Amino acid sequence: MKEGAVKAEKGDALVIVDLQRDFLPGGALPVPHGDQVVPVMNSYIRLFRDAGLPIVATRDWHPSNHCSFKEQGGLWPPHCVQGTPGAQFAPGLELPPDAIVISKASQPQEEAYSGFEGTDLDRRLKALGVKRLFVGGLATDYCVLSTVKDALELGYRVFLLLDAVRSVDVNPGDGERAIEEMRALGAVPVTLKDLAGD
């Protein structure tokens, strides 16, 4: 294994952040090139599945009157409304049947960018003996950033999957700034090659 490589092992989990239809091109709140994350994430999924390690998928699961929607005074157009096609996971995402699905921001007045906020994700990971998280998904500068920050605060070692994230970039450079913030806080950037040992 080359220098800088990381091996997925017991105590590790893959966390897929909000890889949902509404965040893909053509969706209600598209992340530019968000669809490019899917095939890369599938490679991570296979790697973790073959190693028998937990796979977590977080999702926005909003009521139709959610506080983040513009009609309610929020920032965003309606997206990922519970039970709608836009809230489904990305087409082609090869989530295994035993993946842990974490629904967040499911109450009208409850906003949650992080997969840990208002959920039982931390409890479930600790129950599985998880100590290191490999995090990717959408979007780098919002839900990935918030999930990584919370994970670090909760004491997890965090690896950021650089090849499996994309940014909204509401302000140009938001994504790069988010990556730098995560690195400064202790997250370790890796790519599939680092894990696969190529």
C-alpha positions as CSV (number, residue, x, y, z in Angstrom):
1,M,0.0,0.0,0.0
2,K,1.5,3.4,-1.0
3,E,2.4,6.1,1.5
4,G,-0.6,8.2,2.4
5,A,-3.0,5.3,1.7
6,V,-5.7,4.5,4.1
7,K,-7.3,1.1,4.7
8,A,-11.0,0.8,5.6
9,E,-11.1,-1.4,8.7
10,K,-13.1,-2.4,11.7
11,G,-14.4,0.7,13.4
12,D,-14.9,2.6,10.2
13,A,-18.1,3.7,8.5
14,L,-19.0,5.3,5.2
15,V,-21.3,8.4,5.5
16,I,-23.1,9.4,2.3
17,V,-24.6,12.9,2.7
18,D,-27.9,13.8,1.0
19,L,-27.2,12.2,-2.4
20,Q,-30.8,12.8,-3.5
21,R,-32.6,13.5,-6.7
22,D,-33.4,17.2,-5.9
23,F,-29.7,18.0,-5.5
24,L,-28.8,16.5,-8.9
25,P,-28.9,18.4,-12.2
26,G,-32.6,18.8,-13.1
27,G,-33.7,18.7,-9.5
28,A,-35.3,21.4,-7.5
29,L,-32.0,22.6,-5.9
30,P,-29.3,21.2,-8.2
31,V,-25.7,21.1,-7.2
32,P,-23.6,21.6,-10.3
33,H,-22.2,18.3,-11.5
34,G,-23.7,16.6,-8.4
35,D,-24.5,13.5,-10.6
36,Q,-20.7,12.9,-11.0
37,V,-20.6,11.9,-7.4
38,V,-22.8,8.8,-7.9
39,P,-20.4,6.4,-9.7
40,V,-17.5,7.4,-7.4
41,M,-19.6,6.8,-4.3
42,N,-20.7,3.5,-5.7
43,S,-17.0,2.5,-5.7
44,Y,-16.7,3.5,-2.0
45,I,-19.9,1.6,-1.3
46,R,-18.5,-1.6,-2.8
47,L,-15.3,-1.2,-0.9
48,F,-17.1,-0.8,2.5
49,R,-19.7,-3.4,1.7
50,D,-17.0,-5.9,0.8
51,A,-15.2,-5.2,4.0
52,G,-18.4,-5.7,6.0
53,L,-18.4,-2.1,7.3
54,P,-21.4,0.1,8.1
55,I,-22.8,2.4,5.3
56,V,-24.9,5.4,6.3
57,A,-27.0,7.5,4.0
58,T,-28.4,10.8,5.3
59,R,-31.3,12.5,3.6
60,D,-33.2,15.8,3.8
61,W,-36.8,14.7,4.6
62,H,-38.7,17.9,4.7
63,P,-42.4,18.5,5.3
64,S,-44.0,20.7,2.5
65,N,-44.0,23.7,4.8
66,H,-40.4,23.4,6.0
67,C,-38.8,26.5,7.5
68,S,-35.9,26.4,4.9
69,F,-38.2,27.0,2.0
70,K,-38.6,30.5,0.6
71,E,-42.3,30.5,1.1
72,Q,-41.7,30.1,4.8
73,G,-39.0,32.8,4.9
74,G,-36.1,30.4,4.3
75,L,-33.2,30.5,1.8
76,W,-34.2,27.7,-0.6
77,P,-36.8,26.6,-3.1
78,P,-38.9,23.6,-1.9
79,H,-36.8,20.4,-2.1
80,C,-36.6,16.9,-0.8
81,V,-40.2,16.9,0.4
82,Q,-41.2,13.7,2.2
83,G,-42.5,11.0,-0.1
84,T,-41.8,12.9,-3.4
85,P,-39.5,11.7,-6.2
86,G,-37.1,14.6,-5.5
87,A,-36.5,13.2,-2.0
88,Q,-35.5,9.8,-3.3
89,F,-31.8,8.8,-3.4
90,A,-30.0,9.4,-6.6
91,P,-30.8,7.1,-9.5
92,G,-28.0,4.5,-9.8
93,L,-26.8,4.9,-6.2
94,E,-26.1,1.3,-5.1
95,L,-27.1,1.5,-1.5
96,P,-27.1,-1.9,0.1
97,P,-30.4,-3.1,1.7
98,D,-28.8,-2.9,5.2
99,A,-27.6,0.7,4.8
100,I,-28.5,2.9,7.7
101,V,-30.8,5.7,6.5
102,I,-30.9,8.9,8.6
103,S,-33.7,11.4,7.9
104,K,-33.1,14.9,9.0
105,A,-35.0,18.2,9.1
106,S,-38.3,16.3,9.1
107,Q,-40.2,18.8,11.3
108,P,-41.5,22.1,9.9
109,Q,-39.5,24.4,12.2
110,E,-36.4,22.2,12.4
111,E,-33.5,23.0,10.1
112,A,-30.6,20.5,10.0
113,Y,-27.6,20.7,7.6
114,S,-25.7,18.1,9.6
115,G,-26.6,14.4,9.6
116,F,-26.1,14.5,13.4
117,E,-28.5,17.3,14.1
118,G,-31.7,16.2,15.7
119,T,-31.0,12.5,14.7
120,D,-29.8,9.4,16.4
121,L,-26.8,9.0,14.1
122,D,-24.2,9.4,16.8
123,R,-25.9,6.9,19.1
124,R,-26.1,4.4,16.3
125,L,-22.5,4.8,15.2
126,K,-21.3,4.4,18.8
127,A,-23.4,1.3,19.2
128,L,-21.6,-0.2,16.2
129,G,-18.2,0.7,17.7
130,V,-17.5,3.2,14.9
131,K,-14.5,5.6,15.4
132,R,-13.6,6.8,11.9
133,L,-16.0,8.2,9.3
134,F,-15.4,8.5,5.6
135,V,-17.7,11.3,4.4
136,G,-18.8,12.4,1.0
137,G,-22.0,13.6,-0.8
138,L,-23.7,16.9,-1.4
139,A,-23.1,19.7,-1.0
140,T,-19.5,20.3,0.1
141,D,-20.2,23.8,1.4
142,Y,-23.4,23.0,3.3
143,C,-24.5,19.5,4.5
144,V,-21.1,17.9,4.1
145,L,-19.4,20.7,5.9
146,S,-21.9,20.6,8.8
147,T,-21.8,16.9,9.1
148,V,-18.0,16.8,9.2
149,K,-17.8,19.6,11.7
150,D,-20.3,17.8,14.0
151,A,-18.4,14.5,13.6
152,L,-15.1,16.1,14.6
153,E,-16.7,17.8,17.6
154,L,-18.2,14.4,18.7
155,G,-14.7,12.9,18.6
156,Y,-14.7,10.9,15.3
157,R,-11.6,10.8,13.1
158,V,-12.9,12.1,9.7
159,F,-11.8,11.4,6.2
160,L,-13.2,13.7,3.5
161,L,-13.8,12.0,0.2
162,L,-12.5,14.7,-2.1
163,D,-13.6,12.9,-5.3
164,A,-17.1,12.3,-4.0
165,V,-18.2,15.8,-3.1
166,R,-19.5,18.8,-5.2
167,S,-20.3,22.3,-4.1
168,V,-23.2,24.7,-4.6
169,D,-20.8,27.7,-4.6
170,V,-23.5,30.3,-4.0
171,N,-20.5,32.5,-3.6
172,P,-17.6,31.5,-5.9
173,G,-15.1,29.6,-4.0
174,D,-17.5,28.5,-1.2
175,G,-16.6,24.8,-1.8
176,E,-12.8,25.3,-1.6
177,R,-13.2,27.4,1.5
178,A,-15.3,24.7,3.1
179,I,-12.7,22.1,2.3
180,E,-10.0,24.3,3.8
181,E,-12.2,24.8,6.9
182,M,-12.7,21.0,7.3
183,R,-8.9,20.4,6.9
184,A,-8.1,23.1,9.5
185,L,-10.4,21.4,11.9
186,G,-8.7,18.0,11.4
187,A,-10.5,16.2,8.6
188,V,-8.1,14.3,6.3
189,P,-8.8,14.6,2.5
190,V,-8.6,11.3,0.7
191,T,-9.6,9.9,-2.7
192,L,-10.6,6.4,-3.9
193,K,-7.0,5.8,-4.9
194,D,-5.9,6.3,-1.3
195,L,-8.3,3.6,-0.1
196,A,-7.9,1.2,-3.0
197,G,-4.1,1.4,-2.7
198,D,-3.6,2.1,-6.4
